[in-house]
């Protein structure tokens, strides 16, 4: 009986031992799977180590090819386009016929202006003749009668004065009556009045003559000016009438024709626009104003022209404000030299600019920014329940320049640090992570 009980106890102990082992195994297995499942939910990161190197800023912008120099021609009078011998895109030589204009209306205008010109010349001739007569009227010979009248009036004053003095003496002696003295006095006053009138007539004649001469001179100058204006108008009309055949002013490419045959050309827009082939071409690219800070005249550029997928070398000539996007974009003007350009071709400009060498460079994606400043996440390793595990540590860094790929780190990390460059989930200081395969 004792042996039987002992066997039962031994069996129970063995059973409990096995159960304990199984329980512990299950716990371990569940813990393993739990950690494994949890690890799959951790952010997956890639990392890099900082390296030395050079930063190369690459600036790009889209734009169009433009001729540096254009020629166009406006007509001052309306004229009908009777023939066009070229089309947009044609290459032309200096002196080549482009189009013809109907100048018959101008010929009629020239005749009308010539008639007006002849009338003005007749008016000038009459004014010159009048001027000569006015000069004669103001000559000493012409004033002789007026001078005689003044002299006679003066003599009359003297005679009347003597008669008055004689009458006064006789009256005082009682040899003349009072009425005789009064008559003598009246005669004296009348003589003085006539003398003043004679002098005034002479002065007025001189003043009127002087005024008429001045007016005549002004009329002559005005008429001569009008004749000069009329002559210039005739010359201009003749010049326009000579435009019946319009020729190319230079070697170049027709970029615009503003009229078609049968239309009436006027001064509101030119007849044509020609890109001067000898003047060269330039590419105007719009770039972000922040990127434009790295560009300066003399920098080399590579242009990719959309049509034909051509690549052309160029040199930056100047930077200008972009009038459509002030404060946002800058226009970069790039001188180019290439054949078969006509202007208007669109494309992209790429400018690479060396920014110096640095000891510590990291990917731009590795650098973040918050209220504390710029930072990176450094990958760390520690012992965990089932072995080593990885986590990240947030490190504040001082950064310098950056290009399109790399950023220079001036302090905060070393070349031995493993710096997180990418993560499939947001990170924070101390976050556990797993490393991407």
Secondary structure, DSSP 8 states (H G I E B T S, - for coil): -HHHHHHHHHHHHHHHHHHHHHHHHHHHHHHHHHHHHHHHHSEEEEEEE-EEEEEEEEEEEEEEEEES-EEE---SS-EEEEEE---TT-EE-TT-EEEEEE-HHHHHHHHHHHHHHHHHHHHHHHHHHHHHHHHHHTSTTTTHHHHHHHHHHHHHHHHHHHHHHHHHHHHHHTSS-HHHHHHHHHHHHHHHHHHHHHHHHHHHHHHHHHHHHHHHHHHHHHHHHHHHHHHHHHHHHHHHHGGGEEE-SSSEEEEEE---TT-EE-TTS-SEEEEEGGG-EEEEEEEEHHHHTT--TT-EEEEEETGGGEEEEEEEEEEEE-TTSTTTEEEEEEEE--TT--S--EEEEEEEEEEEEEEEEEEGGG-EEETTEEEEEEEEEEEETTEEEEEEEEEE-EEEEE-SSEEEEEES--TTSEEEEEESS---TT-EEEE--
